[in-house]
Amino acid sequence: MKWYFLDVLACPVCKAYGEKLVLYPINEVEEDTTIDVEKVRCRDYCGLHRKPVSEVSIEECKKCVKKRIITGLIICTSCGRWYPIINRIPVMLDDKYRDLKLYRKFLKEYQDKIPDNIKKLMKNPDPGSL
């Protein structure tokens, strides 16, 4: 997943987007890319720097488009739901379609790499109940 995709994502349950979504990378790589930054630059909100795009330089955008998140989390601060990013794909499903086995497996593998301040945002499903 690319950082700038956060600009087009929304929580499937409460529909929050932009600054209400926190993206936390666990594994990230840099790729050599020829992407035109002007075409993919975030519209309103920069998920990487967590601020309005108007406050982010084009040089920072050039660095961002080279980054790809392999494993990570997207957390909705409005409703506390969290969604894993697995093999570059955000698994953002409505509650009735969630596979809690997948969440358990994800936490078992990565819980030591998630800092406490990020864990505090993860409320649904409650990591302690998995």
N, C-alpha and C positions, 0 to 999 in steps of 0.2 A: 504494500500500500504506500502511496505517496502522501507526503504531508499535506499537499495542497488539496487532496480529496476531502479533507475535513470541511472545506468551504461548501461542499455540496451534500454533506451527510446530515441526517437528522435522527434523533432517537425515534425508533419505530413505535414506541408506546406513548410518550408524552409530546412528541414532535419538536422538542427543543433542538436548537442548532447553534452554530457559531460559538460564541464564548461560553455557552452552557455545556459544551462538549470538551472534555479534557482528553488529550491523546498522550499516552505514555508508551514510548518505545522500550522494548526489552532487548530485542536484537535488531540492529539497523546496519545497512551496508550503503556504501557509496557506489554509484554506477557512473560510468562514462556515458554521457548523453548529449544529444544534439537538439534537445527540446527547446523551442522558442519560448523563453520565459514570459514574454508579453502575452502569449496565447494561453498559458496555463496559470498565470499569476492569480492568486486568490482575489475574489471580488471585494469582500467586505472585511473579513476577519482572518488573521494569520494564526493558524493552529500551532505552528512551531514556536512563534514568539509570544503567543497569547495576547495579541493587541491588534488594533485596527490596521488594515493594510496601508493606510496613509502614513503610518509611523514606521514602516519597514522599507528599507532601501532596496533598490533593484539588485544590488550586490548580494544582499542576504537572500533574495529570491533565487538568484543563480546558484547559491550553495544548496538551497532547499531542494530544488528540482533534481539534484543528484542523489538525494537521500531516499532510500526505500526501507520501509519498516517491514521486517520479516515476521517478527513476533511482537505483540504489544497489547495494549488495552485502549478502549475508548470508554470513557465514563461520562454519563449524563449527570451533571450536578443538579439538575432540576428534580429528577425522580430517583437518583441513586443507582439506576441500572448500569451494569457494566457489560461490555462486549469484548470478547477476545479477538485478537488479530492472529490468525494462524496461517502460516505459509503465504503471507502477504494479503490474505483476504479477511476483511472484517466480518465477523459472524454476528450480524445485527438482525435478530429475529424478534418478533412479538413474543410475549411470554408463553402463549399457548403452543408455540413451535420450538421453544428452547429445549435443548438436550442437556439436562443437568449432569449427565455422565461426562460430557465434553468439558463442562465447567470444572468438575472435580479433577479431571485429568490435567487440565490446564493449570489449575492452582497447585496441584501436587508437583508438577514439573517446574513452575516458575515462582512459587510463593516467596522464595528466598531472594528473588531479584526485584521484588516489588517493595518500594519503600513504604514506611508506615503512613506518611502523609497521603499517599495514593490509596493505600488500603482503607483509610478512613472514609474515602469518597465512595467506596464499593459497598453498596447497601443491599442491592437486589440483583441476583440472589446473595444472601448474606454469606460471605466466605466462611464464617464460623459454622454455618449449618451444613456446609457441603462436606 
